[in-house]
Amino acid sequence: MARASSACSSVSTPSAKVPGKTETSYTVDHTAGSYVFDAQGRIRLFTRYGSGAKALADDLKLLLAETT
């Protein structure tokens, strides 16, 4: 778990606080995606939200083939 926490802290994900309809409300715009890390904690893949299961599976197969 410590390795995952360390890897996640190195990821810079852009975000912005956006004022809402009232003075006390707001939303946060941010990237909607997932990162895939290798065993050494390096980012190997960023997959965008909505890319689909087939695209992710294809990318993961390529990464797994690199390690064999």
Long-range contacts (C-beta under 8 A, 24 or more apart in sequence): 3-41, 4-37, 4-41, 6-41, 7-37, 7-41, 7-42, 7-43, 8-35, 11-35, 11-43, 36-60, 36-63, 38-63
